[in-house]
Amino acid sequence: MKFLVVDDSPTMRRIVINALKTFGYDDFLEAADGIEALEVLRTRKADFVITDWNMPNMSGLELTVKIRSESEFGNIPILMVTTRGLKQDIIDALKARVNNYIVKPFTPIVLKEKIDTILKNLAQ
């Protein structure tokens, strides 16, 4: 499974990728914002997107809306990982059709649980 990790912070991308490696995943793509993420999706393909919300140029919420509007990869799983923890933020993300949501800071175990839940739900 190939993960696309989208965050404007290289440190946060590294944290997520290192956690994924501990779960046994080893195929990753990276993007610093939503615009770059769409380019990566269109050219290199990914099976799962983990995205921050707050980024320059195109936010994770805007990225989610764009992904969901494109038939080629509109069904790709999306996990939002963000500092935005207000109830309305979560509602907005779910309306945009993220598959799940994590509020930073998070532990690797929480990340694994959310990914596993998304993959289990997709398999049903």
Backbone as ProteinMPNN parsed JSONL, in Angstrom:
{"seq_chain_A": "MKFLVVDDSPTMRRIVINALKTFGYDDFLEAADGIEALEVLRTRKADFVITDWNMPNMSGLELTVKIRSESEFGNIPILMVTTRGLKQDIIDALKARVNNYIVKPFTPIVLKEKIDTILKNLAQ", "coords_chain_A": {"N_chain_A": [[0.85, -1.182, 0.0], [0.583, 2.173, -0.884], [1.269, 5.189, 0.636], [0.324, 8.604, 0.671], [1.634, 11.302, 2.197], [0.717, 14.313, 3.444], [1.702, 17.411, 4.401], [2.645, 20.63, 5.494], [4.78, 20.78, 7.146], [7.912, 19.456, 7.232], [8.943, 17.985, 9.352], [6.657, 16.913, 10.613], [5.707, 15.3, 8.531], [7.778, 13.431, 8.487], [7.489, 12.278, 11.052], [4.984, 10.993, 10.787], [5.56, 9.215, 8.664], [7.639, 7.689, 9.808], [6.2, 6.453, 11.856], [4.405, 4.938, 10.3], [6.232, 3.191, 9.136], [6.929, 1.645, 11.344], [4.664, 0.16, 11.548], [4.898, -1.555, 9.506], [4.588, -0.649, 6.914], [5.963, 0.493, 3.807], [6.029, 2.127, 1.576], [5.969, 5.271, 0.36], [4.816, 8.55, -0.47], [5.321, 12.077, -0.623], [3.997, 15.352, 0.084], [3.87, 18.918, 0.256], [1.69, 20.574, 0.367], [-1.809, 20.965, -0.58], [-1.991, 21.423, -3.359], [0.401, 20.386, -4.42], [0.0, 17.772, -3.559], [-2.205, 16.933, -5.131], [-0.996, 16.935, -7.654], [0.885, 14.888, -7.272], [-0.845, 12.72, -6.786], [-2.08, 12.53, -9.287], [0.023, 11.85, -10.969], [1.696, 9.889, -9.812], [0.218, 8.165, -8.324], [-1.442, 6.955, -5.435], [-2.476, 4.963, -2.638], [-3.652, 5.678, -0.305], [-4.357, 8.545, 1.577], [-2.901, 10.69, 3.897], [-3.466, 13.581, 5.489], [-2.694, 16.904, 6.575], [-4.648, 19.668, 7.822], [-4.29, 22.516, 7.963], [-2.556, 24.236, 5.739], [-0.46, 26.069, 3.444], [-1.449, 27.513, 0.256], [-3.239, 25.312, -0.653], [-5.558, 23.942, 1.428], [-5.92, 21.041, 3.602], [-8.608, 20.386, 3.807], [-9.679, 21.547, 1.483], [-8.224, 20.026, -0.329], [-9.294, 17.488, 0.176], [-11.944, 17.854, -0.728], [-11.417, 18.297, -3.468], [-10.203, 15.829, -4.189], [-12.342, 14.077, -3.745], [-14.024, 14.92, -5.751], [-13.029, 13.974, -8.097], [-13.249, 11.388, -10.343], [-11.284, 9.48, -10.882], [-9.685, 9.041, -8.582], [-11.431, 9.366, -6.511], [-12.424, 7.745, -4.491], [-10.397, 7.132, -2.779], [-8.956, 6.371, 0.383], [-8.962, 8.789, 3.012], [-7.289, 10.254, 5.641], [-7.516, 12.677, 8.011], [-5.217, 14.604, 9.732], [-4.736, 16.779, 12.224], [-4.408, 19.947, 13.994], [-6.786, 21.057, 14.488], [-9.441, 20.841, 16.464], [-12.052, 21.48, 17.072], [-15.582, 20.941, 17.378], [-17.118, 21.772, 15.132], [-15.152, 21.871, 13.145], [-14.521, 19.164, 12.839], [-16.994, 18.228, 11.959], [-17.146, 19.644, 9.514], [-15.003, 18.464, 8.149], [-15.888, 15.806, 7.986], [-18.164, 16.187, 6.434], [-16.904, 16.857, 4.078], [-16.038, 14.434, 3.433], [-13.853, 12.976, 4.587], [-12.299, 9.969, 5.689], [-11.604, 9.461, 8.29], [-10.419, 11.047, 11.342], [-7.887, 12.698, 13.112], [-6.749, 14.402, 15.951], [-3.985, 16.458, 16.506], [-1.692, 16.7, 19.26], [-0.779, 13.282, 18.568], [-0.567, 9.741, 19.19], [1.507, 7.083, 17.894], [0.047, 4.705, 18.107], [-2.628, 5.511, 18.048], [-2.719, 6.515, 15.44], [-2.292, 4.124, 13.996], [-4.572, 2.662, 14.79], [-6.638, 4.234, 13.646], [-6.018, 4.059, 10.881], [-6.262, 1.27, 10.537], [-8.99, 0.965, 11.145], [-10.185, 2.43, 9.06], [-9.335, 0.906, 6.816], [-10.529, -1.548, 7.426], [-13.252, -0.849, 7.342], [-13.481, -0.196, 4.638], [-13.118, -2.645, 3.488], [-15.417, -3.985, 3.963]], "CA_chain_A": [[0.0, 0.0, 0.0], [1.363, 3.402, -1.01], [0.697, 6.315, 1.366], [0.697, 9.977, 0.37], [1.615, 12.06, 3.441], [0.633, 15.721, 3.043], [1.817, 18.342, 5.522], [3.639, 21.65, 5.174], [5.904, 20.594, 8.055], [8.709, 18.251, 6.945], [9.071, 17.206, 10.584], [5.427, 16.143, 10.811], [5.701, 14.234, 7.515], [8.73, 12.408, 8.943], [6.87, 11.589, 12.196], [3.952, 10.087, 10.261], [6.215, 8.155, 7.884], [8.329, 6.798, 10.744], [5.173, 5.634, 12.506], [3.937, 3.961, 9.312], [7.283, 2.173, 8.991], [6.846, 0.72, 12.48], [3.501, -0.706, 11.322], [5.221, -2.465, 8.408], [4.408, -0.027, 5.605], [7.265, 0.95, 3.314], [5.901, 2.831, 0.299], [5.466, 6.596, 0.724], [4.992, 9.757, -1.258], [5.152, 13.242, 0.249], [3.631, 16.631, -0.517], [3.896, 19.99, 1.248], [0.387, 21.244, 0.398], [-2.816, 20.295, -1.381], [-1.698, 21.523, -4.791], [1.434, 19.382, -4.694], [-0.609, 16.453, -3.348], [-2.994, 16.582, -6.317], [-0.039, 16.6, -8.721], [1.431, 13.57, -6.955], [-1.904, 11.731, -7.017], [-2.347, 12.398, -10.722], [1.172, 11.33, -11.71], [2.391, 8.77, -9.187], [-0.801, 7.311, -7.709], [-1.311, 6.54, -4.037], [-3.609, 4.148, -2.2], [-4.168, 6.184, 0.963], [-3.87, 9.903, 1.832], [-2.907, 11.228, 5.254], [-3.243, 15.005, 5.244], [-2.919, 17.977, 7.528], [-5.675, 20.601, 7.367], [-3.753, 23.87, 7.812], [-1.386, 24.314, 4.861], [-0.566, 27.16, 2.466], [-1.829, 27.238, -1.137], [-4.483, 24.538, -0.655], [-5.677, 23.26, 2.723], [-6.314, 19.637, 3.563], [-10.049, 20.307, 3.554], [-9.846, 21.795, 0.044], [-7.681, 18.846, -0.997], [-10.291, 16.419, 0.307], [-13.048, 18.16, -1.651], [-10.909, 18.066, -4.831], [-10.041, 14.385, -4.386], [-13.678, 13.462, -3.826], [-14.704, 15.353, -6.973], [-12.391, 13.369, -9.267], [-13.627, 9.976, -10.409], [-10.113, 8.613, -10.95], [-9.253, 8.66, -7.242], [-12.417, 9.915, -5.583], [-12.728, 6.824, -3.392], [-9.185, 6.852, -2.009], [-9.134, 6.696, 1.802], [-8.326, 10.02, 3.48], [-7.222, 10.457, 7.083], [-7.135, 14.052, 8.343], [-4.434, 14.705, 10.963], [-4.715, 18.233, 12.343], [-4.557, 20.564, 15.313], [-8.148, 21.599, 14.572], [-10.237, 19.87, 17.199], [-13.4, 21.956, 17.389], [-16.652, 20.091, 16.85], [-17.488, 22.22, 13.782], [-14.087, 21.459, 12.234], [-14.704, 17.734, 12.589], [-18.196, 18.122, 11.121], [-16.785, 20.107, 8.174], [-14.152, 17.435, 7.53], [-16.724, 14.642, 7.661], [-18.998, 16.584, 5.289], [-16.034, 16.795, 2.897], [-15.901, 12.984, 3.242], [-12.669, 12.285, 5.081], [-12.688, 8.684, 6.258], [-11.416, 9.531, 9.73], [-9.901, 12.336, 11.787], [-7.049, 12.648, 14.309], [-6.306, 15.712, 16.43], [-2.605, 16.492, 17.007], [-0.72, 15.635, 19.066], [-1.326, 11.935, 18.574], [0.422, 8.681, 19.372], [1.521, 6.135, 16.779], [-1.015, 3.706, 18.276], [-3.87, 6.12, 17.549], [-2.599, 6.532, 13.981], [-2.504, 2.754, 13.519], [-5.988, 2.31, 14.997], [-7.455, 4.944, 12.652], [-5.763, 3.447, 9.576], [-6.872, -0.069, 10.552], [-10.448, 1.138, 11.092], [-10.537, 2.829, 7.695], [-9.147, -0.241, 5.907], [-11.556, -2.543, 7.756], [-14.536, -0.354, 6.823], [-13.461, -0.269, 3.179], [-13.151, -4.055, 3.082], [-16.767, -4.514, 4.19]], "C_chain_A": [[0.89, 1.237, 0.0], [0.606, 4.549, -0.34], [1.216, 7.629, 0.808], [0.522, 10.77, 1.662], [1.742, 13.536, 3.078], [0.648, 16.6, 4.287], [2.871, 19.378, 5.143], [4.849, 21.573, 6.095], [6.664, 19.313, 7.697], [8.873, 17.36, 8.178], [7.839, 16.344, 10.812], [5.317, 15.023, 9.775], [6.598, 13.089, 7.96], [8.156, 11.611, 10.106], [5.841, 10.574, 11.701], [4.599, 8.919, 9.518], [6.952, 7.18, 8.8], [7.346, 5.903, 11.489], [4.67, 4.557, 11.545], [4.957, 2.841, 9.115], [7.217, 1.165, 10.136], [5.657, -0.224, 12.354], [3.733, -1.667, 10.164], [4.978, -1.903, 7.022], [5.736, 0.536, 5.124], [7.206, 1.697, 1.985], [5.217, 4.171, 0.551], [5.734, 7.628, -0.352], [4.755, 10.919, -0.299], [4.737, 14.457, -0.571], [3.54, 17.666, 0.598], [2.593, 20.788, 1.314], [-0.571, 20.505, -0.533], [-2.545, 20.329, -2.87], [-0.669, 20.472, -5.19], [0.866, 17.968, -4.545], [-1.438, 16.018, -4.55], [-2.091, 16.204, -7.482], [0.529, 15.196, -8.512], [0.388, 12.49, -7.228], [-2.117, 11.473, -8.505], [-1.197, 11.73, -11.478], [1.767, 10.058, -11.125], [1.456, 7.795, -8.498], [-0.448, 6.94, -6.265], [-2.574, 5.77, -3.675], [-4.308, 4.725, -0.979], [-3.549, 7.561, 1.179], [-3.998, 10.215, 3.32], [-2.541, 12.697, 5.118], [-3.505, 15.866, 6.467], [-4.057, 18.848, 6.986], [-5.04, 21.947, 7.02], [-2.452, 23.857, 7.012], [-1.562, 25.504, 3.925], [-1.031, 26.63, 1.11], [-3.127, 26.452, -1.285], [-4.531, 23.729, 0.63], [-6.035, 21.781, 2.528], [-7.802, 19.456, 3.317], [-10.332, 20.54, 2.068], [-9.328, 20.607, -0.773], [-8.683, 17.699, -0.958], [-11.445, 16.629, -0.662], [-12.624, 17.883, -3.097], [-10.783, 16.573, -5.124], [-11.408, 13.734, -4.586], [-14.411, 13.836, -5.115], [-14.138, 14.691, -8.234], [-12.638, 11.866, -9.28], [-12.429, 9.037, -10.367], [-9.634, 8.148, -9.567], [-10.192, 9.183, -6.163], [-12.732, 9.034, -4.394], [-11.516, 6.478, -2.534], [-9.423, 7.207, -0.535], [-8.337, 7.944, 2.189], [-8.437, 10.095, 4.997], [-6.718, 11.876, 7.324], [-6.432, 14.037, 9.695], [-4.158, 16.188, 11.176], [-4.771, 18.704, 13.788], [-5.984, 21.067, 15.531], [-9.08, 20.57, 15.21], [-11.629, 20.329, 17.586], [-14.445, 21.061, 16.722], [-17.019, 20.481, 15.413], [-16.434, 21.844, 12.753], [-14.25, 19.989, 11.855], [-15.92, 17.511, 11.693], [-17.884, 18.532, 9.681], [-15.938, 19.065, 7.442], [-14.975, 16.21, 7.134], [-17.667, 14.952, 6.498], [-18.202, 16.538, 3.988], [-15.673, 15.346, 2.555], [-14.505, 12.441, 3.529], [-13.162, 10.98, 5.69], [-12.533, 8.645, 7.774], [-10.599, 10.777, 10.046], [-9.085, 12.127, 13.053], [-6.653, 14.076, 14.668], [-4.886, 15.563, 16.978], [-2.599, 17.103, 18.4], [-1.388, 14.269, 19.175], [-0.195, 10.947, 18.814], [0.421, 7.779, 18.143], [0.402, 5.093, 16.889], [-2.346, 4.245, 17.766], [-3.852, 6.156, 16.026], [-2.89, 5.148, 13.411], [-3.971, 2.344, 13.645], [-6.88, 2.966, 13.947], [-7.269, 4.347, 11.259], [-6.438, 2.078, 9.494], [-8.39, 0.006, 10.448], [-10.899, 1.512, 9.684], [-10.431, 1.64, 6.746], [-10.184, -1.329, 6.171], [-12.911, -2.125, 7.191], [-14.599, -0.434, 5.296], [-13.588, -1.704, 2.679], [-14.552, -4.651, 3.228], [-17.7, -4.236, 3.044]], "O_chain_A": [[1.833, 1.336, 0.785], [-0.536, 4.846, -0.69], [2.402, 7.759, 0.507], [-0.592, 10.902, 2.169], [2.734, 13.96, 2.486], [-0.261, 16.548, 5.115], [3.884, 19.035, 4.533], [5.852, 22.242, 5.845], [6.13, 18.213, 7.84], [8.934, 16.136, 8.064], [7.961, 15.171, 11.166], [4.883, 13.918, 10.102], [6.235, 11.919, 7.83], [8.316, 10.392, 10.151], [5.832, 9.427, 12.148], [4.223, 7.765, 9.724], [6.893, 5.969, 8.586], [7.628, 4.728, 11.725], [4.527, 3.397, 11.932], [4.585, 1.679, 8.948], [7.423, -0.03, 9.926], [5.636, -1.286, 12.977], [2.877, -2.5, 9.865], [5.149, -2.62, 6.036], [6.545, 1.002, 5.927], [8.236, 1.879, 1.336], [4.04, 4.218, 0.909], [6.747, 7.58, -1.05], [4.073, 10.767, 0.714], [5.071, 14.58, -1.749], [3.184, 17.347, 1.732], [2.412, 21.595, 2.225], [-0.189, 19.538, -1.192], [-2.839, 19.363, -3.574], [-0.847, 19.757, -6.177], [1.212, 17.072, -5.315], [-1.382, 14.855, -4.949], [-2.383, 15.261, -8.216], [0.641, 14.415, -9.457], [0.699, 11.462, -7.83], [-2.311, 10.332, -8.925], [-1.421, 11.109, -12.517], [2.291, 9.227, -11.867], [1.876, 6.699, -8.126], [0.705, 6.653, -5.943], [-3.609, 5.909, -4.327], [-5.422, 4.32, -0.648], [-2.345, 7.732, 0.987], [-5.056, 10.029, 3.922], [-1.438, 13.028, 4.683], [-4.398, 15.6, 7.272], [-4.387, 18.763, 5.803], [-5.227, 22.46, 5.917], [-1.39, 23.513, 7.531], [-2.691, 25.907, 3.643], [-1.0, 25.424, 0.866], [-4.032, 26.9, -1.989], [-3.641, 22.919, 0.889], [-6.4, 21.348, 1.435], [-8.215, 18.482, 2.689], [-11.128, 19.821, 1.464], [-9.923, 20.233, -1.783], [-8.889, 17.018, -1.963], [-11.874, 15.694, -1.338], [-13.389, 17.298, -3.865], [-11.206, 16.105, -6.182], [-11.593, 12.931, -5.501], [-15.331, 13.128, -5.524], [-14.707, 14.832, -9.316], [-12.277, 11.161, -8.338], [-12.54, 7.915, -9.871], [-9.225, 6.999, -9.403], [-9.776, 9.411, -5.027], [-13.255, 9.516, -3.389], [-11.604, 5.622, -1.654], [-10.03, 8.237, -0.241], [-7.199, 8.132, 1.759], [-9.528, 10.011, 5.562], [-5.622, 12.233, 6.891], [-6.968, 13.528, 10.68], [-3.425, 16.796, 10.396], [-5.137, 17.948, 14.688], [-6.342, 21.459, 16.642], [-9.454, 19.573, 14.593], [-12.319, 19.647, 18.345], [-14.217, 20.504, 15.649], [-17.212, 19.606, 14.569], [-16.769, 21.531, 11.61], [-14.129, 19.623, 10.685], [-15.874, 16.695, 10.773], [-18.3, 17.86, 8.738], [-16.139, 18.818, 6.253], [-14.773, 15.646, 6.059], [-17.94, 14.082, 5.671], [-18.745, 16.222, 2.93], [-15.076, 15.075, 1.513], [-14.018, 11.561, 2.819], [-14.3, 10.891, 6.151], [-13.232, 7.9, 8.461], [-10.142, 11.477, 9.142], [-9.54, 11.45, 13.975], [-6.27, 14.861, 13.801], [-4.606, 14.682, 17.791], [-3.437, 17.957, 18.689], [-2.438, 14.129, 19.802], [0.981, 11.276, 18.66], [-0.576, 7.723, 17.424], [-0.13, 4.648, 15.871], [-3.106, 3.521, 17.124], [-4.862, 5.859, 15.388], [-3.649, 5.016, 12.451], [-4.542, 1.754, 12.728], [-7.783, 2.321, 13.414], [-8.244, 4.15, 10.534], [-7.102, 1.763, 8.507], [-9.008, -0.794, 9.745], [-11.882, 0.971, 9.177], [-11.343, 1.395, 5.956], [-10.665, -1.963, 5.232], [-13.634, -2.947, 6.628], [-15.657, -0.71, 4.732], [-14.099, -1.949, 1.586], [-14.835, -5.711, 2.671], [-18.868, -4.62, 3.092]]}, "name": "protein", "num_of_chains": 1, "seq": "MKFLVVDDSPTMRRIVINALKTFGYDDFLEAADGIEALEVLRTRKADFVITDWNMPNMSGLELTVKIRSESEFGNIPILMVTTRGLKQDIIDALKARVNNYIVKPFTPIVLKEKIDTILKNLAQ"}
